[in-house]
Amino acid sequence: MNVITLAGSPRFPSRSAVLLTVAQHWLEGQGIDVTPWNLFNFNPEDLLYARFDSPALKVFIEQLADADGIIISTPIYKASFAGALKTLLDLLPERAFEHKVVLPVATGGSSGHMLALDYALKPVLNALKAQEILHGVFAEDSQITHYDRNPQLSAELENRLMESLGTFSRAMERQAQFNGITAS
C-alpha cells in the first residue's frame, strides 16, 4: 500500500506536521510506503496564481493517482483550515481523491476548533471525490509540546492517533479488496 501525507501548515516546523511524522513512522512500521509532501514543495507563486502546469503540482498529482490513502494535516485558523492548503486543493483535478481513503488531522488552540474538520475541510475532500473520509483527529496545541525540536504527544492524543491509523490501514485494505473484486 502507498500513502501520501500532506502537511498543510504554512509554518515549519508545526504541530500539525508533527502528527504526520508520527503517522509516517507508524505506517512504515506496518510495511506501508509513505510519501511526505508539504506546502513548501510548491512554489508559492504557482499556488497563488493557480498555475495548473506547475512541475511540482504535476508530480504531486501523479503520485496521488497511485496512492491508496492520504493523510492531510492542517492547523485551524479562524474556524477553518489553512488557506494555503485550500489554494493547493483547489488546483487538484475534480476526482483527485477518487478511490482513496482520507484521514484528516488538525491542530488548534482549543477544542472549540474541532468542528472545522467536519464543516470546513471534509466538504472540500468530498468535492475531490474521496472514497472514504475517516473521522478526523483533532489535537489541541497543548497536547503537542516541543514541536520545534523534540516533539512529544500527550498519551491521550497518541492513543487517539494510533487508533485512527489502525482504522485508516484497515480501510485501505478493505478498499484494495473491493477494487480487486470489482476489477475481476
PyMOL CGO cylinders between C-alpha atoms (Angstrom):
from pymol import cmd
from pymol.cgo import CYLINDER

trace = [
    CYLINDER, 0.00, 0.00, 0.00, 1.04, 3.55, -0.68, 0.3, 1, 1, 1, 1, 1, 1,
    CYLINDER, 1.04, 3.55, -0.68, 0.11, 6.64, 1.34, 0.3, 1, 1, 1, 1, 1, 1,
    CYLINDER, 0.11, 6.64, 1.34, 0.72, 10.32, 0.77, 0.3, 1, 1, 1, 1, 1, 1,
    CYLINDER, 0.72, 10.32, 0.77, 0.92, 12.69, 3.70, 0.3, 1, 1, 1, 1, 1, 1,
    CYLINDER, 0.92, 12.69, 3.70, 0.25, 16.35, 3.04, 0.3, 1, 1, 1, 1, 1, 1,
    CYLINDER, 0.25, 16.35, 3.04, 1.28, 18.94, 5.61, 0.3, 1, 1, 1, 1, 1, 1,
    CYLINDER, 1.28, 18.94, 5.61, -0.99, 21.91, 5.09, 0.3, 1, 1, 1, 1, 1, 1,
    CYLINDER, -0.99, 21.91, 5.09, 0.62, 24.32, 7.52, 0.3, 1, 1, 1, 1, 1, 1,
    CYLINDER, 0.62, 24.32, 7.52, 2.25, 27.45, 6.15, 0.3, 1, 1, 1, 1, 1, 1,
    CYLINDER, 2.25, 27.45, 6.15, 4.79, 27.14, 9.01, 0.3, 1, 1, 1, 1, 1, 1,
    CYLINDER, 4.79, 27.14, 9.01, 7.61, 24.71, 9.52, 0.3, 1, 1, 1, 1, 1, 1,
    CYLINDER, 7.61, 24.71, 9.52, 8.10, 23.20, 11.95, 0.3, 1, 1, 1, 1, 1, 1,
    CYLINDER, 8.10, 23.20, 11.95, 4.49, 22.92, 13.01, 0.3, 1, 1, 1, 1, 1, 1,
    CYLINDER, 4.49, 22.92, 13.01, 2.37, 20.88, 15.37, 0.3, 1, 1, 1, 1, 1, 1,
    CYLINDER, 2.37, 20.88, 15.37, 0.22, 19.59, 12.53, 0.3, 1, 1, 1, 1, 1, 1,
    CYLINDER, 0.22, 19.59, 12.53, 3.33, 18.37, 10.68, 0.3, 1, 1, 1, 1, 1, 1,
    CYLINDER, 3.33, 18.37, 10.68, 4.44, 16.51, 13.83, 0.3, 1, 1, 1, 1, 1, 1,
    CYLINDER, 4.44, 16.51, 13.83, 1.25, 14.44, 13.63, 0.3, 1, 1, 1, 1, 1, 1,
    CYLINDER, 1.25, 14.44, 13.63, 2.20, 13.41, 10.09, 0.3, 1, 1, 1, 1, 1, 1,
    CYLINDER, 2.20, 13.41, 10.09, 5.71, 12.44, 11.13, 0.3, 1, 1, 1, 1, 1, 1,
    CYLINDER, 5.71, 12.44, 11.13, 4.34, 10.21, 13.88, 0.3, 1, 1, 1, 1, 1, 1,
    CYLINDER, 4.34, 10.21, 13.88, 1.83, 8.74, 11.40, 0.3, 1, 1, 1, 1, 1, 1,
    CYLINDER, 1.83, 8.74, 11.40, 4.56, 8.13, 8.83, 0.3, 1, 1, 1, 1, 1, 1,
    CYLINDER, 4.56, 8.13, 8.83, 6.71, 6.20, 11.30, 0.3, 1, 1, 1, 1, 1, 1,
    CYLINDER, 6.71, 6.20, 11.30, 3.76, 4.07, 12.39, 0.3, 1, 1, 1, 1, 1, 1,
    CYLINDER, 3.76, 4.07, 12.39, 2.65, 3.32, 8.81, 0.3, 1, 1, 1, 1, 1, 1,
    CYLINDER, 2.65, 3.32, 8.81, 6.17, 2.45, 7.68, 0.3, 1, 1, 1, 1, 1, 1,
    CYLINDER, 6.17, 2.45, 7.68, 6.37, 0.08, 10.66, 0.3, 1, 1, 1, 1, 1, 1,
    CYLINDER, 6.37, 0.08, 10.66, 3.32, -1.67, 9.18, 0.3, 1, 1, 1, 1, 1, 1,
    CYLINDER, 3.32, -1.67, 9.18, 5.06, -2.05, 5.80, 0.3, 1, 1, 1, 1, 1, 1,
    CYLINDER, 5.06, -2.05, 5.80, 3.17, 0.79, 4.14, 0.3, 1, 1, 1, 1, 1, 1,
    CYLINDER, 3.17, 0.79, 4.14, 5.08, 3.12, 1.81, 0.3, 1, 1, 1, 1, 1, 1,
    CYLINDER, 5.08, 3.12, 1.81, 4.69, 6.79, 2.72, 0.3, 1, 1, 1, 1, 1, 1,
    CYLINDER, 4.69, 6.79, 2.72, 5.50, 9.77, 0.52, 0.3, 1, 1, 1, 1, 1, 1,
    CYLINDER, 5.50, 9.77, 0.52, 5.53, 13.01, 2.51, 0.3, 1, 1, 1, 1, 1, 1,
    CYLINDER, 5.53, 13.01, 2.51, 4.51, 16.30, 0.91, 0.3, 1, 1, 1, 1, 1, 1,
    CYLINDER, 4.51, 16.30, 0.91, 4.11, 19.76, 2.36, 0.3, 1, 1, 1, 1, 1, 1,
    CYLINDER, 4.11, 19.76, 2.36, 3.24, 23.20, 1.13, 0.3, 1, 1, 1, 1, 1, 1,
    CYLINDER, 3.24, 23.20, 1.13, 6.94, 24.06, 0.85, 0.3, 1, 1, 1, 1, 1, 1,
    CYLINDER, 6.94, 24.06, 0.85, 7.28, 21.58, -2.04, 0.3, 1, 1, 1, 1, 1, 1,
    CYLINDER, 7.28, 21.58, -2.04, 5.28, 24.03, -4.16, 0.3, 1, 1, 1, 1, 1, 1,
    CYLINDER, 5.28, 24.03, -4.16, 6.37, 27.38, -5.49, 0.3, 1, 1, 1, 1, 1, 1,
    CYLINDER, 6.37, 27.38, -5.49, 4.16, 29.93, -3.67, 0.3, 1, 1, 1, 1, 1, 1,
    CYLINDER, 4.16, 29.93, -3.67, 3.60, 31.85, -6.91, 0.3, 1, 1, 1, 1, 1, 1,
    CYLINDER, 3.60, 31.85, -6.91, 2.35, 28.68, -8.61, 0.3, 1, 1, 1, 1, 1, 1,
    CYLINDER, 2.35, 28.68, -8.61, -0.24, 28.28, -5.89, 0.3, 1, 1, 1, 1, 1, 1,
    CYLINDER, -0.24, 28.28, -5.89, -1.14, 31.96, -5.72, 0.3, 1, 1, 1, 1, 1, 1,
    CYLINDER, -1.14, 31.96, -5.72, -1.55, 32.33, -9.48, 0.3, 1, 1, 1, 1, 1, 1,
    CYLINDER, -1.55, 32.33, -9.48, -3.23, 28.92, -9.95, 0.3, 1, 1, 1, 1, 1, 1,
    CYLINDER, -3.23, 28.92, -9.95, -0.59, 27.53, -12.28, 0.3, 1, 1, 1, 1, 1, 1,
    CYLINDER, -0.59, 27.53, -12.28, -2.03, 24.15, -13.18, 0.3, 1, 1, 1, 1, 1, 1,
    CYLINDER, -2.03, 24.15, -13.18, 1.13, 23.38, -15.17, 0.3, 1, 1, 1, 1, 1, 1,
    CYLINDER, 1.13, 23.38, -15.17, 3.40, 23.71, -12.13, 0.3, 1, 1, 1, 1, 1, 1,
    CYLINDER, 3.40, 23.71, -12.13, 6.07, 20.97, -12.21, 0.3, 1, 1, 1, 1, 1, 1,
    CYLINDER, 6.07, 20.97, -12.21, 5.61, 20.16, -8.51, 0.3, 1, 1, 1, 1, 1, 1,
    CYLINDER, 5.61, 20.16, -8.51, 1.83, 20.02, -8.92, 0.3, 1, 1, 1, 1, 1, 1,
    CYLINDER, 1.83, 20.02, -8.92, 2.17, 17.60, -11.83, 0.3, 1, 1, 1, 1, 1, 1,
    CYLINDER, 2.17, 17.60, -11.83, 4.41, 15.27, -9.79, 0.3, 1, 1, 1, 1, 1, 1,
    CYLINDER, 4.41, 15.27, -9.79, 2.06, 15.51, -6.80, 0.3, 1, 1, 1, 1, 1, 1,
    CYLINDER, 2.06, 15.51, -6.80, -0.97, 14.61, -8.96, 0.3, 1, 1, 1, 1, 1, 1,
    CYLINDER, -0.97, 14.61, -8.96, 0.91, 11.65, -10.49, 0.3, 1, 1, 1, 1, 1, 1,
    CYLINDER, 0.91, 11.65, -10.49, 1.88, 10.32, -7.07, 0.3, 1, 1, 1, 1, 1, 1,
    CYLINDER, 1.88, 10.32, -7.07, -1.61, 10.93, -5.77, 0.3, 1, 1, 1, 1, 1, 1,
    CYLINDER, -1.61, 10.93, -5.77, -3.05, 8.79, -8.57, 0.3, 1, 1, 1, 1, 1, 1,
    CYLINDER, -3.05, 8.79, -8.57, -1.01, 5.82, -7.31, 0.3, 1, 1, 1, 1, 1, 1,
    CYLINDER, -1.01, 5.82, -7.31, -1.82, 6.31, -3.63, 0.3, 1, 1, 1, 1, 1, 1,
    CYLINDER, -1.82, 6.31, -3.63, -4.26, 4.17, -1.68, 0.3, 1, 1, 1, 1, 1, 1,
    CYLINDER, -4.26, 4.17, -1.68, -4.66, 6.72, 1.07, 0.3, 1, 1, 1, 1, 1, 1,
    CYLINDER, -4.66, 6.72, 1.07, -3.97, 10.30, 2.03, 0.3, 1, 1, 1, 1, 1, 1,
    CYLINDER, -3.97, 10.30, 2.03, -3.42, 11.88, 5.42, 0.3, 1, 1, 1, 1, 1, 1,
    CYLINDER, -3.42, 11.88, 5.42, -3.89, 15.63, 5.38, 0.3, 1, 1, 1, 1, 1, 1,
    CYLINDER, -3.89, 15.63, 5.38, -2.88, 17.80, 8.31, 0.3, 1, 1, 1, 1, 1, 1,
    CYLINDER, -2.88, 17.80, 8.31, -3.72, 21.42, 8.91, 0.3, 1, 1, 1, 1, 1, 1,
    CYLINDER, -3.72, 21.42, 8.91, -3.73, 23.98, 11.64, 0.3, 1, 1, 1, 1, 1, 1,
    CYLINDER, -3.73, 23.98, 11.64, -7.11, 25.56, 12.31, 0.3, 1, 1, 1, 1, 1, 1,
    CYLINDER, -7.11, 25.56, 12.31, -7.11, 29.33, 11.92, 0.3, 1, 1, 1, 1, 1, 1,
    CYLINDER, -7.11, 29.33, 11.92, -10.22, 31.44, 12.49, 0.3, 1, 1, 1, 1, 1, 1,
    CYLINDER, -10.22, 31.44, 12.49, -12.54, 28.38, 12.49, 0.3, 1, 1, 1, 1, 1, 1,
    CYLINDER, -12.54, 28.38, 12.49, -11.23, 26.95, 9.21, 0.3, 1, 1, 1, 1, 1, 1,
    CYLINDER, -11.23, 26.95, 9.21, -8.29, 25.05, 7.79, 0.3, 1, 1, 1, 1, 1, 1,
    CYLINDER, -8.29, 25.05, 7.79, -5.22, 26.80, 6.40, 0.3, 1, 1, 1, 1, 1, 1,
    CYLINDER, -5.22, 26.80, 6.40, -5.87, 28.98, 3.36, 0.3, 1, 1, 1, 1, 1, 1,
    CYLINDER, -5.87, 28.98, 3.36, -2.64, 27.89, 1.69, 0.3, 1, 1, 1, 1, 1, 1,
    CYLINDER, -2.64, 27.89, 1.69, -3.85, 24.29, 1.86, 0.3, 1, 1, 1, 1, 1, 1,
    CYLINDER, -3.85, 24.29, 1.86, -7.16, 25.32, 0.29, 0.3, 1, 1, 1, 1, 1, 1,
    CYLINDER, -7.16, 25.32, 0.29, -5.24, 27.01, -2.53, 0.3, 1, 1, 1, 1, 1, 1,
    CYLINDER, -5.24, 27.01, -2.53, -3.42, 23.76, -3.26, 0.3, 1, 1, 1, 1, 1, 1,
    CYLINDER, -3.42, 23.76, -3.26, -6.56, 21.62, -3.04, 0.3, 1, 1, 1, 1, 1, 1,
    CYLINDER, -6.56, 21.62, -3.04, -8.27, 23.98, -5.49, 0.3, 1, 1, 1, 1, 1, 1,
    CYLINDER, -8.27, 23.98, -5.49, -5.63, 23.11, -8.11, 0.3, 1, 1, 1, 1, 1, 1,
    CYLINDER, -5.63, 23.11, -8.11, -6.27, 19.36, -7.96, 0.3, 1, 1, 1, 1, 1, 1,
    CYLINDER, -6.27, 19.36, -7.96, -8.43, 17.61, -10.57, 0.3, 1, 1, 1, 1, 1, 1,
    CYLINDER, -8.43, 17.61, -10.57, -12.06, 17.10, -9.62, 0.3, 1, 1, 1, 1, 1, 1,
    CYLINDER, -12.06, 17.10, -9.62, -11.62, 13.37, -8.93, 0.3, 1, 1, 1, 1, 1, 1,
    CYLINDER, -11.62, 13.37, -8.93, -8.14, 13.56, -7.37, 0.3, 1, 1, 1, 1, 1, 1,
    CYLINDER, -8.14, 13.56, -7.37, -9.20, 11.60, -4.28, 0.3, 1, 1, 1, 1, 1, 1,
    CYLINDER, -9.20, 11.60, -4.28, -11.38, 9.05, -6.06, 0.3, 1, 1, 1, 1, 1, 1,
    CYLINDER, -11.38, 9.05, -6.06, -10.80, 5.51, -4.72, 0.3, 1, 1, 1, 1, 1, 1,
    CYLINDER, -10.80, 5.51, -4.72, -8.77, 6.94, -1.84, 0.3, 1, 1, 1, 1, 1, 1,
    CYLINDER, -8.77, 6.94, -1.84, -9.17, 6.70, 1.91, 0.3, 1, 1, 1, 1, 1, 1,
    CYLINDER, -9.17, 6.70, 1.91, -8.55, 10.06, 3.56, 0.3, 1, 1, 1, 1, 1, 1,
    CYLINDER, -8.55, 10.06, 3.56, -7.65, 10.74, 7.18, 0.3, 1, 1, 1, 1, 1, 1,
    CYLINDER, -7.65, 10.74, 7.18, -7.82, 14.43, 8.11, 0.3, 1, 1, 1, 1, 1, 1,
    CYLINDER, -7.82, 14.43, 8.11, -5.86, 15.63, 11.14, 0.3, 1, 1, 1, 1, 1, 1,
    CYLINDER, -5.86, 15.63, 11.14, -5.78, 19.11, 12.60, 0.3, 1, 1, 1, 1, 1, 1,
    CYLINDER, -5.78, 19.11, 12.60, -4.39, 21.17, 15.43, 0.3, 1, 1, 1, 1, 1, 1,
    CYLINDER, -4.39, 21.17, 15.43, -5.88, 24.20, 17.10, 0.3, 1, 1, 1, 1, 1, 1,
    CYLINDER, -5.88, 24.20, 17.10, -5.76, 26.32, 20.21, 0.3, 1, 1, 1, 1, 1, 1,
    CYLINDER, -5.76, 26.32, 20.21, -8.79, 24.71, 21.84, 0.3, 1, 1, 1, 1, 1, 1,
    CYLINDER, -8.79, 24.71, 21.84, -11.37, 22.00, 21.31, 0.3, 1, 1, 1, 1, 1, 1,
    CYLINDER, -11.37, 22.00, 21.31, -13.71, 24.77, 20.14, 0.3, 1, 1, 1, 1, 1, 1,
    CYLINDER, -13.71, 24.77, 20.14, -11.97, 24.47, 16.74, 0.3, 1, 1, 1, 1, 1, 1,
    CYLINDER, -11.97, 24.47, 16.74, -12.62, 20.74, 16.42, 0.3, 1, 1, 1, 1, 1, 1,
    CYLINDER, -12.62, 20.74, 16.42, -15.68, 21.10, 14.20, 0.3, 1, 1, 1, 1, 1, 1,
    CYLINDER, -15.68, 21.10, 14.20, -13.62, 22.83, 11.50, 0.3, 1, 1, 1, 1, 1, 1,
    CYLINDER, -13.62, 22.83, 11.50, -12.66, 19.37, 10.26, 0.3, 1, 1, 1, 1, 1, 1,
    CYLINDER, -12.66, 19.37, 10.26, -16.30, 18.45, 9.67, 0.3, 1, 1, 1, 1, 1, 1,
    CYLINDER, -16.30, 18.45, 9.67, -17.62, 21.80, 8.47, 0.3, 1, 1, 1, 1, 1, 1,
    CYLINDER, -17.62, 21.80, 8.47, -14.68, 23.23, 6.54, 0.3, 1, 1, 1, 1, 1, 1,
    CYLINDER, -14.68, 23.23, 6.54, -12.25, 20.53, 5.40, 0.3, 1, 1, 1, 1, 1, 1,
    CYLINDER, -12.25, 20.53, 5.40, -14.46, 17.49, 4.82, 0.3, 1, 1, 1, 1, 1, 1,
    CYLINDER, -14.46, 17.49, 4.82, -16.72, 19.23, 2.26, 0.3, 1, 1, 1, 1, 1, 1,
    CYLINDER, -16.72, 19.23, 2.26, -13.63, 20.03, 0.17, 0.3, 1, 1, 1, 1, 1, 1,
    CYLINDER, -13.63, 20.03, 0.17, -12.43, 16.43, 0.44, 0.3, 1, 1, 1, 1, 1, 1,
    CYLINDER, -12.43, 16.43, 0.44, -15.90, 15.28, -0.65, 0.3, 1, 1, 1, 1, 1, 1,
    CYLINDER, -15.90, 15.28, -0.65, -15.73, 17.61, -3.65, 0.3, 1, 1, 1, 1, 1, 1,
    CYLINDER, -15.73, 17.61, -3.65, -12.49, 15.85, -4.64, 0.3, 1, 1, 1, 1, 1, 1,
    CYLINDER, -12.49, 15.85, -4.64, -14.49, 12.57, -4.60, 0.3, 1, 1, 1, 1, 1, 1,
    CYLINDER, -14.49, 12.57, -4.60, -12.70, 10.89, -1.70, 0.3, 1, 1, 1, 1, 1, 1,
    CYLINDER, -12.70, 10.89, -1.70, -13.87, 7.29, -1.48, 0.3, 1, 1, 1, 1, 1, 1,
    CYLINDER, -13.87, 7.29, -1.48, -13.93, 7.26, 2.30, 0.3, 1, 1, 1, 1, 1, 1,
    CYLINDER, -13.93, 7.26, 2.30, -13.22, 10.14, 4.67, 0.3, 1, 1, 1, 1, 1, 1,
    CYLINDER, -13.22, 10.14, 4.67, -12.49, 8.87, 8.14, 0.3, 1, 1, 1, 1, 1, 1,
    CYLINDER, -12.49, 8.87, 8.14, -13.31, 10.56, 11.40, 0.3, 1, 1, 1, 1, 1, 1,
    CYLINDER, -13.31, 10.56, 11.40, -10.53, 13.08, 11.85, 0.3, 1, 1, 1, 1, 1, 1,
    CYLINDER, -10.53, 13.08, 11.85, -8.05, 13.51, 14.66, 0.3, 1, 1, 1, 1, 1, 1,
    CYLINDER, -8.05, 13.51, 14.66, -8.04, 16.90, 16.34, 0.3, 1, 1, 1, 1, 1, 1,
    CYLINDER, -8.04, 16.90, 16.34, -5.23, 17.89, 18.69, 0.3, 1, 1, 1, 1, 1, 1,
    CYLINDER, -5.23, 17.89, 18.69, -5.20, 20.89, 20.96, 0.3, 1, 1, 1, 1, 1, 1,
    CYLINDER, -5.20, 20.89, 20.96, -1.93, 22.78, 20.74, 0.3, 1, 1, 1, 1, 1, 1,
    CYLINDER, -1.93, 22.78, 20.74, -1.21, 21.93, 24.39, 0.3, 1, 1, 1, 1, 1, 1,
    CYLINDER, -1.21, 21.93, 24.39, -1.19, 18.21, 23.53, 0.3, 1, 1, 1, 1, 1, 1,
    CYLINDER, -1.19, 18.21, 23.53, 1.95, 18.60, 21.39, 0.3, 1, 1, 1, 1, 1, 1,
    CYLINDER, 1.95, 18.60, 21.39, 4.95, 20.01, 23.20, 0.3, 1, 1, 1, 1, 1, 1,
    CYLINDER, 4.95, 20.01, 23.20, 8.43, 20.87, 21.92, 0.3, 1, 1, 1, 1, 1, 1,
    CYLINDER, 8.43, 20.87, 21.92, 7.21, 20.53, 18.34, 0.3, 1, 1, 1, 1, 1, 1,
    CYLINDER, 7.21, 20.53, 18.34, 10.16, 22.54, 17.08, 0.3, 1, 1, 1, 1, 1, 1,
    CYLINDER, 10.16, 22.54, 17.08, 12.92, 20.31, 18.50, 0.3, 1, 1, 1, 1, 1, 1,
    CYLINDER, 12.92, 20.31, 18.50, 11.89, 17.05, 20.21, 0.3, 1, 1, 1, 1, 1, 1,
    CYLINDER, 11.89, 17.05, 20.21, 8.14, 16.64, 19.76, 0.3, 1, 1, 1, 1, 1, 1,
    CYLINDER, 8.14, 16.64, 19.76, 6.10, 14.98, 22.47, 0.3, 1, 1, 1, 1, 1, 1,
    CYLINDER, 6.10, 14.98, 22.47, 2.44, 13.99, 22.17, 0.3, 1, 1, 1, 1, 1, 1,
    CYLINDER, 2.44, 13.99, 22.17, 0.22, 13.64, 25.20, 0.3, 1, 1, 1, 1, 1, 1,
    CYLINDER, 0.22, 13.64, 25.20, -0.62, 10.00, 25.93, 0.3, 1, 1, 1, 1, 1, 1,
    CYLINDER, -0.62, 10.00, 25.93, -4.30, 10.63, 25.15, 0.3, 1, 1, 1, 1, 1, 1,
    CYLINDER, -4.30, 10.63, 25.15, -3.52, 12.18, 21.77, 0.3, 1, 1, 1, 1, 1, 1,
    CYLINDER, -3.52, 12.18, 21.77, -1.04, 9.46, 20.88, 0.3, 1, 1, 1, 1, 1, 1,
    CYLINDER, -1.04, 9.46, 20.88, -3.65, 6.79, 21.69, 0.3, 1, 1, 1, 1, 1, 1,
    CYLINDER, -3.65, 6.79, 21.69, -6.28, 8.51, 19.53, 0.3, 1, 1, 1, 1, 1, 1,
    CYLINDER, -6.28, 8.51, 19.53, -3.84, 8.93, 16.65, 0.3, 1, 1, 1, 1, 1, 1,
    CYLINDER, -3.84, 8.93, 16.65, -2.73, 5.27, 16.80, 0.3, 1, 1, 1, 1, 1, 1,
    CYLINDER, -2.73, 5.27, 16.80, -6.34, 4.11, 16.88, 0.3, 1, 1, 1, 1, 1, 1,
    CYLINDER, -6.34, 4.11, 16.88, -7.15, 6.28, 13.86, 0.3, 1, 1, 1, 1, 1, 1,
    CYLINDER, -7.15, 6.28, 13.86, -4.10, 5.00, 11.98, 0.3, 1, 1, 1, 1, 1, 1,
    CYLINDER, -4.10, 5.00, 11.98, -5.26, 1.44, 12.61, 0.3, 1, 1, 1, 1, 1, 1,
    CYLINDER, -5.26, 1.44, 12.61, -8.69, 2.34, 11.22, 0.3, 1, 1, 1, 1, 1, 1,
    CYLINDER, -8.69, 2.34, 11.22, -7.01, 4.06, 8.26, 0.3, 1, 1, 1, 1, 1, 1,
    CYLINDER, -7.01, 4.06, 8.26, -4.90, 0.99, 7.49, 0.3, 1, 1, 1, 1, 1, 1,
    CYLINDER, -4.90, 0.99, 7.49, -7.91, -1.35, 7.69, 0.3, 1, 1, 1, 1, 1, 1,
    CYLINDER, -7.91, -1.35, 7.69, -9.97, 0.97, 5.46, 0.3, 1, 1, 1, 1, 1, 1,
    CYLINDER, -9.97, 0.97, 5.46, -7.24, 0.92, 2.81, 0.3, 1, 1, 1, 1, 1, 1,
    CYLINDER, -7.24, 0.92, 2.81, -7.14, -2.89, 2.97, 0.3, 1, 1, 1, 1, 1, 1,
    CYLINDER, -7.14, -2.89, 2.97, -10.93, -3.05, 2.52, 0.3, 1, 1, 1, 1, 1, 1,
    CYLINDER, -10.93, -3.05, 2.52, -10.71, -0.61, -0.39, 0.3, 1, 1, 1, 1, 1, 1,
    CYLINDER, -10.71, -0.61, -0.39, -7.95, -2.67, -2.03, 0.3, 1, 1, 1, 1, 1, 1,
    CYLINDER, -7.95, -2.67, -2.03, -10.01, -5.85, -1.66, 0.3, 1, 1, 1, 1, 1, 1,
    CYLINDER, -10.01, -5.85, -1.66, -13.08, -4.13, -3.07, 0.3, 1, 1, 1, 1, 1, 1,
    CYLINDER, -13.08, -4.13, -3.07, -11.11, -2.76, -6.03, 0.3, 1, 1, 1, 1, 1, 1,
    CYLINDER, -11.11, -2.76, -6.03, -9.67, -6.24, -6.63, 0.3, 1, 1, 1, 1, 1, 1,
    CYLINDER, -9.67, -6.24, -6.63, -13.17, -7.75, -6.66, 0.3, 1, 1, 1, 1, 1, 1,
    CYLINDER, -13.17, -7.75, -6.66, -14.62, -5.13, -8.98, 0.3, 1, 1, 1, 1, 1, 1,
    CYLINDER, -14.62, -5.13, -8.98, -11.61, -5.33, -11.33, 0.3, 1, 1, 1, 1, 1, 1,
    CYLINDER, -11.61, -5.33, -11.33, -12.07, -9.10, -11.85, 0.3, 1, 1, 1, 1, 1, 1,
]
cmd.load_cgo(trace, "trace")
